[in-house]
């Protein structure tokens, strides 16, 4: 039996009952229905503010055309009903697997948003530091040192559980650390030589390197649309490079080397994280520490403490105490954005990671142009737009 009527305050009238003009809530209506005689149920008139649907849980007999169907029941038995408001369409049961899938997508979305926002902040402070203190090897070392110190403190204070590692873990981490160190230093060298926007336009070609490395070293093949989508990426990057007002070969090559190194890092990282009990956050912490050990002697050999001391004094004299804050901010935000990116990599494939990494560059390019007032020629902007469009087409072809 289903009954729905519109109207405002709920009223109930039936044979054998005195009409009630007092507003009834849904519970009172159900109690009244349950107390009706088991045979020959009287005609009911129910009204409430919202449509009320009553469904019997027992089978029904067909009644005469003049009377509605009545439920089949034995003597003394009551018809059990359930009621719900008209706005509801029923109870929707979601499986645990579906809930987990939705939760994972939401989690990845939050990771990506945080990753992109933190990366924008890092690039702004990193460029400010490099403009006043053009020593990319030391700047890169300080970024890794800050992250390593943060994680050691977190483990020591039990804010985060320390990872359980063995010798095999560190052996597998070594090639990842080498690739990460090369990519990190190369990107910092690039940003010390050219505009942040130009570095990230060139680094938007990372999907092309990802496909190339996956094809040559992993034997993966891709459908034709994937290869075709690489054409606007490569063409757009080339157009942007040729029309860059402040083109610098060291800056260009740094971005290209960084692309290649980070693709290897992502692939090796995904392999190293599979089957391990180390989370993405702790994995990147261990990676930072090993990269710091690799980078420090090279930074000392390439630049050296004497050069650093002179450059530091000059930056302090020109900028003031704010320079110290810039260095701290770029170091901390570098670790945070990479840590969140590895939390994302823990749940997605290396190629999807490269796509997200490339889409992130849109926000970095736009924000850096606005903040640093970077002059952009129309043809240069067209090249950047074509490269980004190619990245979008690539992401669609990969689905």
Steps between C-alpha positions, in 0.01 A plus 500: 500500500634843414339826598625851449320825558636856504381766745632655815448379858453126513143382573348155517140383470366146486193302591493431873730799567412851596633748240808673630567859407821509702820471294641146512858408443600196297552277802146572623359422158676163494378416851146582395529283190636208697205512741238463229277187516652202312192447285295734285734794529313831479569760237789724597570860429855607583659833433839640593730781405704277270366201305514190721545161338383194689618162379379172642760229552237223454350370175172653384171354377327674216181666619196600311512790255325717758745423781880496512703179540525369855794311648482123555529423871381262760262573785650733755793587277585860425624644175851633545568822308792722428476868416727751338465852368413569141837666428677169564526248224579212730798362684816484288743233602861576404744214508817525700703473180316798348555705816871420494520603136332835568721558804813427296399742225425769757832438672693522173316822412600656833859385450512654154353833616745524792788390278431773243446776759817416694698482176390850401617640835830314475574631150433858603735489799756292317526759221527782754789321670677425172464861381681622813721195556587333164641178641267218392714218641486634855131595462423144391698360793317718751163379365595137558653576840185675623280209396730244658508694827120535505450126459763408759323723751163350404630148551676586824191668647273220369291744300560257215590135531855431381527258207619144540776461244771250418810490282301391194279807537797737498656319203178542302481865608851586375416542126191700594713730716752551220224593253332725756826681578576563132146618425488727804831672432432529125163669560652741752785587261238566230299734721815688599569576133156564347149602603294254704234498231751399232641219714153358554401538136797281406426262787145458369660271242544234770228271354708471182795382707272265695378333181851482360648345814207259543534388138878457495568367850174334604385375159158664536302584188235767471209560263547738208306792662756506783788544256306762302431698818874537553532710183334816641691454828836490322399767247366735766812468714719565196299808401517637853876443514567667165299808594621532862630852558753394763601165353800336664644167387598394854147571619349311205725196542441497876125470444547225239734298724257544788219356285696189420627449856158538659340251262759243608441597861125448472536162332762376746298639790185314397696177468670555834173581678320190371499221756658719768344595832647851478239768434541769237579761763775294664629386164564858394659576838750217450553620144580853621756372749680285246491780241645738759793265555558478124466872429698656786854411382420609144358832621814567701722412202305707243435816704677480836459661845703812420277590207190428710615725783566793270169452318310470826641828634414677177141369504450602863632849429266542202184328624532512875369244751220403261755307297538247783123451498506447123761228533308327777169523310636361173667213688194405703252534214724296273482210741126537559399507135721203417373307801139552391591405142644170624184438700323534165751276323425237763151467346544569129717391207821681396339624178198640686746662738677663204166629370414653837848643522458664160154641570645647819732711287210704366444657841875547549547666159207740546584593860870557426420722201270711716725523808832555321342701215673287243468649149332254267470541125176383337685234300671382820167473677361310201781247530425450868127458427571242228726303735235501772232400248718211390528392861122501532464295180762261632308452824181431304674253269641313797156436652 
